[in-house]
Amino acid sequence: MNSGEGGTVPSHTVRVIVYLRAAAGGAAALREAYRATDWAGGKVPGMLGCELLRDAEREDGYCVLSEWETLDAFRAWQLGPEHTARPSALRPFQDRRVAPHYRVFEPDPGD
């Protein structure tokens, strides 16, 4: 993940976690699907970075952690035609046991 000057994340950024499960085709297929997304290629305006993470406790558990310039930047991509008209290669791997299968986090205003 990218960080701001001095190694700290700018306070206006948001992070999005998408929960994934490798059981839909195995870990190799999940990794391949991740590499096929716009996220992995850094081609999404407003996205500062993303990474695929494996759950240290569950062999089939994964997530994508992305960082965005602002909540508006994430929502513009989420609701825009690049995302809505073209389903993600990761869709078959979304872990629907977790509800919702993704979460958006922003800095605590009291911090």
Contacts in CASP RR format, 6 or more apart in sequence:
PFRMAT RR
TARGET T0000
AUTHOR 0000-0000-0000
METHOD contacts of the structure
MODEL  1
MNSGEGGTVPSHTVRVIVYLRAAAGGAAALREAYRATDWAGGKVPGMLGC
ELLRDAEREDGYCVLSEWETLDAFRAWQLGPEHTARPSALRPFQDRRVAP
HYRVFEPDPGD
1 9 0 8 1.000
1 48 0 8 1.000
1 49 0 8 1.000
1 50 0 8 1.000
1 51 0 8 1.000
1 65 0 8 1.000
1 67 0 8 1.000
2 48 0 8 1.000
2 49 0 8 1.000
2 67 0 8 1.000
3 9 0 8 1.000
4 10 0 8 1.000
9 67 0 8 1.000
11 107 0 8 1.000
11 111 0 8 1.000
12 69 0 8 1.000
12 70 0 8 1.000
12 107 0 8 1.000
13 48 0 8 1.000
13 67 0 8 1.000
13 68 0 8 1.000
13 69 0 8 1.000
13 70 0 8 1.000
13 107 0 8 1.000
14 67 0 8 1.000
14 68 0 8 1.000
14 70 0 8 1.000
14 71 0 8 1.000
14 74 0 8 1.000
14 104 0 8 1.000
14 105 0 8 1.000
14 106 0 8 1.000
14 107 0 8 1.000
15 65 0 8 1.000
15 66 0 8 1.000
15 67 0 8 1.000
15 68 0 8 1.000
15 104 0 8 1.000
15 105 0 8 1.000
15 106 0 8 1.000
16 64 0 8 1.000
16 65 0 8 1.000
16 66 0 8 1.000
16 68 0 8 1.000
16 74 0 8 1.000
16 102 0 8 1.000
16 103 0 8 1.000
16 104 0 8 1.000
16 105 0 8 1.000
17 63 0 8 1.000
17 64 0 8 1.000
17 65 0 8 1.000
17 102 0 8 1.000
17 103 0 8 1.000
17 105 0 8 1.000
18 63 0 8 1.000
18 64 0 8 1.000
18 66 0 8 1.000
18 90 0 8 1.000
18 94 0 8 1.000
18 101 0 8 1.000
18 102 0 8 1.000
19 61 0 8 1.000
19 62 0 8 1.000
19 63 0 8 1.000
19 94 0 8 1.000
19 95 0 8 1.000
19 98 0 8 1.000
19 101 0 8 1.000
19 102 0 8 1.000
20 30 0 8 1.000
20 61 0 8 1.000
20 62 0 8 1.000
20 63 0 8 1.000
20 64 0 8 1.000
20 90 0 8 1.000
20 93 0 8 1.000
20 94 0 8 1.000
20 95 0 8 1.000
21 60 0 8 1.000
21 61 0 8 1.000
21 62 0 8 1.000
21 93 0 8 1.000
21 94 0 8 1.000
21 95 0 8 1.000
21 97 0 8 1.000
22 29 0 8 1.000
22 30 0 8 1.000
22 59 0 8 1.000
22 60 0 8 1.000
22 61 0 8 1.000
22 62 0 8 1.000
22 93 0 8 1.000
23 60 0 8 1.000
24 30 0 8 1.000
24 92 0 8 1.000
24 93 0 8 1.000
25 92 0 8 1.000
25 93 0 8 1.000
26 60 0 8 1.000
27 54 0 8 1.000
27 60 0 8 1.000
27 62 0 8 1.000
29 93 0 8 1.000
30 52 0 8 1.000
30 62 0 8 1.000
30 90 0 8 1.000
30 93 0 8 1.000
31 52 0 8 1.000
32 89 0 8 1.000
33 88 0 8 1.000
33 89 0 8 1.000
33 90 0 8 1.000
33 92 0 8 1.000
33 93 0 8 1.000
34 40 0 8 1.000
34 52 0 8 1.000
34 64 0 8 1.000
34 89 0 8 1.000
34 90 0 8 1.000
36 89 0 8 1.000
37 88 0 8 1.000
37 89 0 8 1.000
37 90 0 8 1.000
38 44 0 8 1.000
38 82 0 8 1.000
39 47 0 8 1.000
39 50 0 8 1.000
39 64 0 8 1.000
39 66 0 8 1.000
40 50 0 8 1.000
40 52 0 8 1.000
42 49 0 8 1.000
42 50 0 8 1.000
44 77 0 8 1.000
44 82 0 8 1.000
45 73 0 8 1.000
45 76 0 8 1.000
45 77 0 8 1.000
46 68 0 8 1.000
46 69 0 8 1.000
46 70 0 8 1.000
46 73 0 8 1.000
46 74 0 8 1.000
46 77 0 8 1.000
47 66 0 8 1.000
47 67 0 8 1.000
47 68 0 8 1.000
47 69 0 8 1.000
47 73 0 8 1.000
47 74 0 8 1.000
47 77 0 8 1.000
48 67 0 8 1.000
48 68 0 8 1.000
48 69 0 8 1.000
49 66 0 8 1.000
49 67 0 8 1.000
50 64 0 8 1.000
50 65 0 8 1.000
50 66 0 8 1.000
50 67 0 8 1.000
51 64 0 8 1.000
51 65 0 8 1.000
52 62 0 8 1.000
52 63 0 8 1.000
52 64 0 8 1.000
53 62 0 8 1.000
53 63 0 8 1.000
53 64 0 8 1.000
53 65 0 8 1.000
54 61 0 8 1.000
54 62 0 8 1.000
55 61 0 8 1.000
55 62 0 8 1.000
55 63 0 8 1.000
61 95 0 8 1.000
62 93 0 8 1.000
64 90 0 8 1.000
66 74 0 8 1.000
68 74 0 8 1.000
68 77 0 8 1.000
71 104 0 8 1.000
71 106 0 8 1.000
74 104 0 8 1.000
77 83 0 8 1.000
94 101 0 8 1.000
94 102 0 8 1.000
95 101 0 8 1.000
END
